[in-house]
Each structure stands twice: as structure tokens, then as C-alpha cells.
């Protein structure tokens, strides 16, 4: 049985197949089913699960956001699938949140850097590590999601 190709190998194959800057610009910027988000309730459940784990985050884990602006639909879809396979939760179409092992987080950073270097582009990818304290201060405008509830109850000492 053949060894499955790595994500990086798959993207190299895409490049060899003719994916380049001009192909990216000629694609229509139409959202496909692959770009659709999970229903809000499912995203909230995943976020809650990650935030609960955040309070018990081992020292070797990293909490963080990965945000991107990628023009090429193929590359963008592959990266989204890649991040989801590694346990990152899609918060918005181009924003992912994860509570992952530091080594995995660094590997993702290196893989996305290499992918970005494969072709001429004006893409940007942002890695934003955060502490569990930062997450507890996170606020959301729009949908009624209480991040305080997601983090669990606060311990208060009355004297």
C-alpha cells in the first residue's frame, strides 16, 4: 500500500499541474459549498469545547488564531481542510482557532510558509498566539455568544 502524500506534497502536485498566479486571478471569486461554515450552534459548541480545554491547557500546548487572506480558491480550500484535520475550529470563513501542541502549531506555520512561497501571490496568513487570560477577555459583537459562559464560572473569594 502506498504511503499517503503529505499536505505539502499535494500542494506541490497542484503547482506542477499548472496552478499559478494567472490561474488564481482568472478564477471567479464565488463561494462554493466548501467555503460554507458550519451552523453557528455547531461552531459555538466546538469553541466551547476548546475553551474548556484551554483552562487545562498543558504547558506544551498553544492557544491561537490563524487568519488568512488567500486569493486562490484551491489553495484556500486545501488550507481550510488541513487546519480542520489538525483540530483547528473554523470561527469565520478565514479565521481558525486552535488549542494544539506547540510542535503541531510550529509545523503548521512552517507548512503554510512553504506553501505561500510556492507561487507568486499577495496572500497573507496571520498566526496569533493567545493566552487563556486573553481568551477570557474576548468579546463578540453581533451574535449573542457569551465567552464568559464558555470559559466556565469565575472563582471569586469574598472576605
C-alpha positions as CSV (number, residue, x, y, z in Angstrom):
1,X,0.0,0.0,0.0
2,X,1.4,3.4,-1.0
3,X,2.2,5.9,1.7
4,X,-0.3,8.8,1.6
5,X,1.1,12.1,0.4
6,X,1.7,14.8,2.9
7,X,-0.2,18.1,2.6
8,X,2.9,19.8,1.3
9,X,3.4,17.1,-1.4
10,X,-0.2,17.5,-2.5
11,X,0.2,21.3,-3.0
12,X,3.5,20.7,-4.9
13,X,1.5,18.4,-7.2
14,X,-1.1,21.2,-7.6
15,X,1.7,23.6,-8.6
16,X,3.1,21.1,-11.1
17,X,-0.4,20.7,-12.5
18,X,-0.4,24.3,-13.5
19,X,-1.7,26.3,-10.6
20,X,-0.1,29.7,-10.7
21,X,-0.8,33.4,-10.2
22,X,-2.5,33.9,-13.5
23,X,-4.8,30.9,-12.8
24,X,-5.7,32.3,-9.4
25,X,-6.6,35.7,-10.9
26,X,-8.8,34.1,-13.6
27,X,-10.9,32.1,-11.2
28,X,-14.2,33.5,-10.2
29,X,-14.5,34.6,-6.6
30,X,-17.7,32.7,-6.0
31,X,-18.2,30.9,-2.7
32,X,-18.6,27.2,-3.0
33,X,-20.1,24.6,-0.7
34,X,-16.5,24.0,0.5
35,X,-16.4,27.6,1.7
36,X,-19.6,27.3,3.7
37,X,-19.4,27.5,7.5
38,X,-20.9,25.0,9.9
39,X,-24.1,26.3,11.5
40,X,-23.5,28.8,14.3
41,X,-24.6,26.3,17.1
42,X,-22.1,23.7,15.9
43,X,-19.3,26.3,15.8
44,X,-20.2,27.6,19.2
45,X,-20.1,24.0,20.6
46,X,-16.6,23.5,19.1
47,X,-15.4,26.8,20.5
48,X,-16.8,26.0,24.0
49,X,-15.1,22.6,23.9
50,X,-11.7,24.2,23.0
51,X,-12.2,27.0,25.6
52,X,-13.0,24.5,28.4
53,X,-9.8,22.6,27.4
54,X,-7.9,25.9,27.5
55,X,-8.3,26.2,31.2
56,X,-6.5,22.8,31.4
57,X,-4.0,23.5,28.6
58,X,-0.8,21.7,29.1
59,X,2.4,23.8,29.0
60,X,3.3,22.2,25.7
61,X,0.1,23.4,24.0
62,X,-0.6,26.7,22.2
63,X,-3.9,28.6,22.0
64,X,-4.0,30.6,18.9
65,X,-5.8,32.1,15.9
66,X,-4.8,31.5,12.3
67,X,-6.3,34.1,9.9
68,X,-5.7,34.4,6.2
69,X,-6.5,36.3,3.1
70,X,-5.8,33.9,0.2
71,X,-6.9,34.6,-3.4
72,X,-6.6,31.2,-4.9
73,X,-9.7,29.1,-4.2
74,X,-7.9,25.7,-4.5
75,X,-5.2,26.8,-2.0
76,X,-7.7,28.4,0.3
77,X,-9.9,25.2,0.4
78,X,-6.9,22.9,0.9
79,X,-5.6,25.0,3.8
80,X,-9.0,25.1,5.4
81,X,-9.3,21.3,5.2
82,X,-5.7,20.9,6.5
83,X,-6.4,23.1,9.5
84,X,-9.6,21.4,10.4
85,X,-7.9,18.0,10.1
86,X,-5.4,19.2,12.7
87,X,-8.1,20.2,15.1
88,X,-8.4,23.9,14.4
89,X,-12.0,25.2,14.6
90,X,-13.3,27.5,11.8
91,X,-14.6,30.6,13.5
92,X,-15.3,32.5,10.4
93,X,-14.6,31.8,6.7
94,X,-10.9,32.8,7.0
95,X,-10.4,32.6,10.8
96,X,-9.5,29.4,12.7
97,X,-8.9,28.9,16.4
98,X,-7.0,26.0,18.0
99,X,-5.7,24.5,21.2
100,X,-2.9,22.4,19.8
101,X,0.5,21.0,20.7
102,X,3.2,23.7,20.2
103,X,5.1,21.3,17.8
104,X,1.9,21.0,15.6
105,X,1.4,24.7,15.7
106,X,5.0,25.3,14.6
107,X,4.7,22.6,11.9
108,X,1.5,24.3,10.6
109,X,3.4,27.7,10.5
110,X,6.3,26.2,8.5
111,X,4.0,24.3,6.1
112,X,1.9,27.4,5.3
113,X,5.0,29.5,4.9
114,X,6.4,26.9,2.4
115,X,3.0,26.8,0.6
116,X,2.9,30.6,0.3
117,X,6.4,30.6,-1.2
118,X,5.3,28.1,-3.9
119,X,3.7,30.6,-6.1
120,X,3.6,34.4,-6.8
121,X,0.8,35.9,-4.7
122,X,-0.4,38.7,-2.5
123,X,-1.7,36.4,0.2
124,X,-1.3,37.0,3.9
125,X,-1.5,34.5,6.8
126,X,-1.5,35.7,10.4
127,X,-0.7,33.5,13.4
128,X,-1.9,35.0,16.7
129,X,-1.0,33.1,19.8
130,X,-3.1,34.0,22.8
131,X,-3.2,33.1,26.5
132,X,-6.2,31.6,28.3
133,X,-6.4,35.0,30.1
134,X,-6.7,36.7,26.7
135,X,-9.4,34.3,25.6
136,X,-11.4,35.0,28.8
137,X,-11.4,38.7,27.8
138,X,-12.6,38.0,24.3
139,X,-15.8,39.8,23.3
140,X,-18.0,39.3,20.3
141,X,-20.3,41.8,18.6
142,X,-23.2,40.5,16.6
143,X,-24.3,37.1,17.6
144,X,-25.1,36.6,21.3
145,X,-22.3,34.3,22.4
146,X,-21.1,34.8,25.9
147,X,-17.4,33.9,26.1
148,X,-17.6,34.2,29.9
149,X,-20.0,31.2,29.9
150,X,-17.8,29.3,27.6
151,X,-14.8,29.7,30.0
152,X,-16.8,28.4,33.0
153,X,-17.6,30.1,36.1
154,X,-15.1,32.5,37.7
155,X,-13.8,31.7,41.2
156,X,-14.4,34.6,43.5
157,X,-13.2,34.9,47.1
158,X,-15.3,37.1,49.4
159,X,-13.7,38.3,52.5
